[in-house]
Amino acid sequence: MFINFMGMPPFESAVAAASAPASSGTFSSGVADTSAFSAVSTVPSSRAAVSVSDAAGAPVDINTADANTLASLPGIGDTLAQRIIDYRNAHGPFTSTAQLDQVKGIGEKKMAELQGLITT
């Protein structure tokens, strides 16, 4: 039997072994019935994947970006995205990206991760 680099038998062998009758230990037709297997699994997503920059590769404008776009930035997520929007609504537009550190949960480390990815 062939073992692949992951230490596992090839897919066809695994299917054949799983489909073979337990009593005979042989596989008469040589072709496994794979009707119970699906090659592609579709899992619904609560939000579509969003790029951290627009089509032109420009940084995300933290004054106009929606929650999904902000959440796609490294280290931000849904909670911080909402805090950024709440801060923006309460205090007006950010005058610089450095002002983002006024949002609870965003410190020096996150600011360093966001450098070059955001703009005002």
N, C-alpha and C positions, 0 to 999 in steps of 0.2 A: 504494500500500500504506500502511496506517495504521501508525504507530510510536507505541508508548505512551510514557509519561513516563520509563521506564527505558531508552529508546532501542532497545527490542526489539519485534519484530512481535507482534501478538496471538497467543494460544495456538493458535487455530484455524488461522491462517496458517502458523505454525511446524509444526504437525502436517501440514497439507496439503503443505507444501514437503518435509517429510521423507518423506511417503508417496507423493508423486508419482513416477511412473516417470521414470528418468533420461533415457531416450531421447526421450520426447515432450515433456517439459517442461510438460504440461498435466494437468489433473485432471478426468477425464471426468464423474464422478458429482457432484462438488462437495461431497462429504461424505468427510471423512477417516476412515480406519479407525483408531480409537483403542484397539482391543482390547489392544494391547501396552502401553498406558499405564495406570498405576494412579493414581487421584485421591488415595488415602490410603495412606501408608506407615506400617506399624506396626513400631517398633523396640523390642525387649524392653529393659527397664531392669534394672540390677543392684539398684537400690533404688527404691522408690516415692518420689515427691516428698513431702516432709514440710514442713509449715508451721513457721515459726519461733515461732509462738505457738499456744496451744490455741484451741478454737472460740470461747471468750469473749474472745480477744485478749490473754490474760494472757501475761507473759513466761515463757520456758522456765526451769524449775527445774533448775539445774545439779547438784543433789543426787539427782534422780530420773530425769532424762532419759536415754534410751537413746542408743546411738552414732549411729543414723540421725538422731535429732532434733538432737543436738549438732552433727553434721556439716552440718546444714542452716543453721546460723547463719553469718553472713557472716565469711569468713576462717578458718573452722575446718576443715572437710573431715574425711576419714576418720582421718588420722594424729593430728591434734590431738584429735579426739573420743575416740580410744582413750587418749591421754595423760591427758585429763581423767578418764576412768573409772578408769584405773590409779592416778592420784593420789588420787582419791576412795576407792578400795579400800584403798590403803596408809595414808592419813592420816585417814580418816573423812570425814564430811560437811563441806562448805565452810561456814564460819561467816559469811562475807560474800562478795559477788561480787568484791571487791577481792582476795581470797585466790586467785582464779583466775590472777593473774599469777605465782604460784609454779610453774605448769605450764610446762615447757620449751616455748618457741615462742610463748608468749603474753606480749606486752609492752604498753607504753602504747598503741601504735597499735591493736592488736586490742581492747584493753580499751575504747578510745573507740568503736570500731565496735559493740561489744556492749552499750554503755550503753543501758538501757531495754528491751533484748531478753532479759535474763537476770535471774534472782532466785535466792535460796537458800531 
